[in-house]
Amino acid sequence: MARPRKDQAIDIPGRAVVETIRLLEDRDPMALTMAEVAAAIGCSAPALYNHFRNRDALLRAVHDEGFRRLYETKLAVAARTAGNAVARLREGGLAYLAFAAEYPALYRLMFAPPPLPDLAGDPFAADPGMTSLTLLRGAVEAVQAEGPLPGRDPGLVAFTLWSAVHGAASLIAAGRAPAGGAAEATLRTGVVDTMMGLILGVGRPDG
């Protein structure tokens, strides 16, 4: 019985995504080559092209993997904080900011991709991005059920919260967070706790 070729023994699509995320840590997506990714995987370039028609298709797969990882992160938060709506919303915000800090290049590709057809469009218009936004809206609705922000559109509240944490993530990553030189972890916690304070302290029926 013939032994499988080396290329056949490698999970090329999975490894390609992982290695591309790693390679993007110190290079621009537009400078990445398929040959470079193939070398990092340990397969031939033709074998890589069997799974991704070109670099742009590979970058789209990496982009989508970023949203899948973010969704899995938020799911873990929801499971860990089951029954505590406030903790779920707070921990979800912290997890989002921690994700952006841990994977800065991947985060940029998700939200500020290069101008390529495969990366055009709103990632929240369909899966996989919509799943994460749906989880956030659900967390908002759970908090609203306990009293805060009565009558507010949960979709708009979710967008507002996302805008705050996304803006914080982007400014911190760019070194543009004017907060007296506070540590990044302190800034992340401060942003989330400020938003939670506004949610819990404003708009209650008896407030």
Secondary structure, DSSP 8 states (H G I E B T S, - for coil): -----GGGGS-HHHHHHHHHHHHGGGS-GGG--HHHHHHHHTS-HHHHHTT-SSHHHHHHHHHHHHHHHHHHHHHHHHHHTTT-HHHHHHHHHHHHHHHHHH-HHHHHHHHS--S-GGG-S-TTSSTTHHHHHHHHHHHHHHHHTTSSSTT--HHHHHHHHHHHHHHHHHHHHTT---STT--HHHHHHHHHHHHHHHHHHSS-TT-
